[in-house]
Amino acid sequence: GLLDEQQRIALEARAAELSAAEECGVYIVIVDDYSYYASGDILYFAESIFTEYFMGWGDDRDGIVLVLSMADRDYGLLAHGSKGNAAFTDYGKEVLSEAFLDNFRSDDWNGGLTDYVETAALMLQRYDQGRPVDVNDSMELPEEEKGFSLFSLLIILGVPSGVAAVVCGI
């Protein structure tokens, strides 16, 4: 119920297209409460789902899965296979999370899931170019997706500085 039918179809088509083009599965699994299905944390559940449903591409079963558990609004990102783990490093998964979490905070599920798929596409392209997103070669998100713009930074620094100046002046 997070997406309407058109959104779901468009998202599935884009993920399937990307998976085939890159030979690396890009998946989304949404459940009410992952603890109904597995004990342990959400990453253990993600690994169970990945294995049980034979996800992944090729013999190495390359892929990435985003698992959302709506009861506690928890998520897990699991990369699998040699290409999946190389394209989606631990740092890369943090970058990928930044792309969709801002949407999820405002209950924009379609926007967040679309950002997940499109950012995964960019990360796979970077991997194909021999430049996977990692600590030493981070991927810059588009300006509107960064946490702070110049205007935000001015407000964050300017308002408290102004208040401090007034207090000190008094």
C-alpha positions in Angstrom: 0.0 0.0 0.0 3.0 2.4 -0.1 2.8 2.8 -3.9 0.0 3.0 -6.3 -0.2 0.5 -9.1 1.4 2.8 -11.7 4.3 3.6 -9.4 4.9 -0.1 -8.6 4.9 -1.1 -12.2 7.3 1.7 -13.2 9.6 0.9 -10.4 9.7 -2.8 -11.1 10.3 -2.1 -14.8 13.2 0.2 -14.1 14.7 -2.2 -11.6 14.4 -5.1 -14.1 15.9 -3.0 -16.9 18.8 -2.0 -14.7 19.4 -5.5 -13.4 19.5 -7.0 -16.9 21.7 -4.2 -18.3 24.2 -4.5 -15.4 23.8 -8.2 -14.7 23.4 -7.4 -11.1 20.0 -7.7 -9.4 18.5 -4.6 -7.8 15.7 -5.6 -5.4 13.2 -4.1 -3.0 11.4 -6.1 -0.3 8.8 -4.5 1.9 7.2 -6.3 4.8 5.0 -5.3 7.7 7.4 -6.6 10.4 10.5 -8.7 9.5 10.5 -10.2 13.0 7.5 -12.3 12.0 9.7 -14.1 9.4 13.1 -14.4 11.1 14.9 -14.0 14.4 17.9 -11.7 14.5 18.4 -8.4 12.9 17.1 -7.1 9.6 20.3 -7.9 7.8 19.9 -11.5 8.8 16.4 -11.4 7.4 17.7 -9.8 4.2 20.2 -12.6 3.7 17.5 -15.2 4.4 15.2 -13.6 1.7 18.0 -13.3 -0.8 18.9 -16.9 -0.4 15.4 -18.4 -0.1 14.1 -16.6 -3.2 17.2 -17.3 -5.3 17.9 -13.6 -5.9 20.9 -12.3 -7.7 22.3 -12.5 -11.2 24.5 -15.2 -12.6 26.5 -17.9 -10.9 27.8 -15.5 -8.2 24.2 -14.2 -7.6 25.3 -10.6 -7.8 22.8 -8.1 -6.4 21.7 -5.7 -3.8 18.4 -5.7 -1.9 16.8 -3.0 0.2 14.5 -4.5 2.9 12.0 -2.3 4.6 10.2 -3.3 7.7 7.3 -0.9 8.2 6.4 -1.8 11.9 9.5 -0.2 13.2 10.5 1.7 10.0 13.7 -0.2 9.9 15.7 -1.0 6.8 18.6 -3.1 5.7 20.8 -3.0 2.6 22.5 -6.3 1.6 25.0 -6.6 -1.3 25.7 -10.1 -2.6 28.2 -11.7 -4.9 31.6 -10.4 -6.1 30.1 -7.6 -8.3 27.4 -6.7 -5.8 30.0 -6.3 -3.0 32.5 -4.5 -5.1 29.9 -2.0 -6.5 28.1 -1.5 -3.2 30.9 -1.3 -0.6 30.1 -0.6 3.0 30.7 3.1 2.4 28.8 2.9 -0.9 25.8 1.6 1.0 25.9 4.6 3.3 25.9 6.9 0.2 23.0 4.9 -1.2 21.1 5.2 2.1 21.5 9.0 2.0 19.8 9.0 -1.4 16.5 7.5 -0.1 16.3 8.2 3.6 15.4 11.8 3.2 12.3 10.8 1.2 11.4 8.1 3.7 11.5 10.6 6.6 8.7 12.6 4.9 6.8 9.4 3.8 7.6 9.9 0.2 8.0 6.2 -0.5 7.9 6.4 -4.3 10.5 9.1 -4.3 12.7 7.2 -1.9 12.5 3.9 -3.8 13.0 5.7 -7.1 16.1 7.4 -5.6 17.4 4.0 -4.4 17.1 2.4 -7.9 18.6 5.4 -9.7 21.5 5.8 -7.3 22.1 2.1 -7.5 22.3 2.6 -11.3 24.9 5.4 -10.9 26.9 3.2 -8.5 26.9 0.3 -11.0 28.0 2.6 -13.8 30.9 3.8 -11.6 31.8 0.2 -10.9 31.8 -0.5 -14.7 34.2 2.4 -15.1 36.6 1.0 -12.6 35.7 3.6 -10.0 33.4 2.0 -7.4 32.1 4.4 -4.7 34.3 3.9 -1.7 35.9 6.0 1.0 38.9 7.0 -1.2 36.7 7.9 -4.2 33.4 9.0 -2.9 30.4 9.8 -5.2 29.0 13.3 -5.0 25.3 13.3 -4.9 23.5 16.0 -6.9 23.3 19.3 -5.1 19.6 19.0 -4.3 20.2 15.6 -2.6 23.0 16.7 -0.3 22.2 17.3 3.3 23.2 20.9 3.3 23.1 23.6 0.7 25.0 26.9 1.0 21.8 28.6 2.1 21.2 26.0 4.8 24.8 26.4 6.0 24.4 30.2 6.2 21.2 29.7 8.3 22.8 27.1 10.5 25.8 29.3 11.2 24.2 32.8 10.8 21.2 32.5 13.1 23.1 31.2 16.2 25.9 33.8 15.5 23.4 36.6 15.3 21.7 35.5 18.6 25.1 35.2 20.3 26.0 38.7 19.1 22.7 40.1 20.5 23.2 38.4 23.8 26.8 39.5 24.1 25.8 43.0 23.1 23.2 43.2 25.9 
